[in-house]
């Protein structure tokens, strides 16, 4: 069976792919708006991990709505959630039997409720799988330490292909770099450089 994993090149989506490859033909899919070429970082990681890779174009209007939401809220959570749901919808429209992401049990964003998952499955005749949904951050970190080579650092410095990077780019371009630091809290990101 063919499975597409929403893929950023980070530890969670890479670990999700590794957990699922026993049962599916896994393709790592980076969803992006074409604002930057950050998707190439995910392609490099997918190649290093031995997985097929695809890019998935998202609707640019969704990026605009997310940026407006972030500005209105003063924080990124709801905007990123909007994009994740759109990305899952677009992924479900592709030729996969199942789709997955790297969301964990204790993630604040993005999250997918049971009702959202069932709706996605029913409307697109696809299985939605969240293989890390039973894992907390500590458990994920232990598995990552055993299986992956990872670079960790501040979000603005780590090469990756997630929604946040493109949203940051839009806001920096339109409002200046200082607006990004006001809207996005400091946090660390990961970028996988290899599999052990």
N, C-alpha and C positions, 0 to 999 in steps of 0.2 A: 504494500500500500504506500502511496505517495503522501508525504507530509511536508508542509511548509512551516518553518519556524520563523516568526518575526525576529530579526537579528540585528543587533547593534554592534557586535564585536566585543561586547563586555562579557563578564564572567557568568551572569545569570542565563543569558540566552545561549551561550556556548555550553554550559552545563546541561541545560534543558535538551539541547540537541544530542549530547552524549548519552543522556539517559534514554532517549527515544530511538536511537539508531539500531538498537537490538530488534526492534519491532517494525520499523518503517524505513522506507527509502527517504532519507531526510535531505531537504534542500533548505539552505539558509537564505532568507529573503529580507533584504533591507528596504524598508519603506521610506521614501524621502520625497521632498518637494522640488528637487533640482536646484536648490538655492546654493548649495556648495557641492564639492566633490568628496565630502567626508565619507560617502558610501564606499570609497576605495579602501578605507581602513578596514571595514567589515569584510570586503572581498579578500583582502590579504589574510585576515584571521581565518576566514572560512577555508581558504586554500591550505593554510598551515595546519588546520584541524582535519583536513581531508574530506570536506563536505562540498557538494555542489552549491553554487551561489547564484542568486538572481536579484535584480533591482525591481522595485515596485513603485511606480509613480503615484503619488497621492494628489488629491485635488488641492490646488493652491488656495482656493477659497477657504478651505478648512484651516490652513496656516494663518490666513488673515483673521478668521474668527477666533482662533486660539490666541493670537497676539493681542487682539482686542480684549479677550477675556482676562488674560494675564494683566494687562494694564488696568482694567476695571477692578480686579481683585487685589492687585498689589502683590501677588504671588503666583507661581506657575502651575499649581496642582490641577486646577480645573481645565486649563488650556491643554496640558499634557494628556489628561484623561480623554478629552475630546479627540485628540489626534490618535491616541491608541485605539479607541473604539472605531474610528474611521479606518485605520490601518487594518484592523482585524476584519472589518467588513470587506475591504478591498482584497485582502488575502483570501477570504472565503469565496470570493468570486472567481478565483483562479482554478486551475485544474488539479486540485489536491483532494485526496480523500479525507484528510485531517489537517488541522492547523493547530499551532501551538505558540506559546510565548514563554518568557522567563519570569513571569510574575511569581513572587514568593508570598508565603502566608502573611508576613508582617510588612509587606509593602504598603506605603501610604498612597502611592500613585506609580504606575497605573494599577487599577484593580478591575476585576471583572466579576460581577455578582453571578450567582447561580442562574437567576432569571435572564440576565444578559447572555450568558453562555448558552442556555437552552434556546433562546430566541435566535441567536446566531446559527445554531445547529439546525433548527427547524426551517428557517428561511432559506438556508443555503445548502441543505442536505450534506453537511460536512460535520465531522467530529471536531470539537474544540477541546484541546488538552492543555492543562497547566501543570506540568510534571513537578514543579517546585512549590505548588500551592500548599503542600503539607510540611514544607521545610521553612524553618526560621533562618534568620541571617547567620547565626553561629553555625548551624548545620551546613548551610551552603558554603560558608567560608572554609570549613574543614574539608569538604569534598573538593573544593577548588584548590586548596593547598596540596591535596594529594594528586590531582590530575592535570592542573593547568599552570602555565607560566603566565603571570599577570603583571602588568604595570598599573600602579595605583597612584592617583594624584588629584589635585584640585580639578573640578569639573572644567574650568576654562582652559586647562593645560593638557588634558588627556585627549589623544586622538581617538575618536569613536564616531559611530554613525547613528546616533539616536535623535529623537525629535528635538530634544532640548538644544542641541548644537545649532540646528537650523533656526529655531525660535530665537536663540540668543543672537544669531547673525542678523535676523530681520530687525530686532529691537536695536541692536548696536548701530545698524545702518541708518535707521530712521530717527532714533532718539539719542544716540551716542552711547559709548561704552559705560558711562556712569549709570545709565538707566538699567543696564543689565545687572550690575552689582546691586542695585536697589531692589530689583524684582526677583532675582534668583538667589536663594540663600547659599552660603558657602557649603559645599559638600564634595565628597570624593567620588570619583568615577573609576572604572576599571577598563582596561583594554587587554585582551588576551593576545599574547605573543607566541604561544605554542601549547601543545598538548604533551603530557608526560606519558 
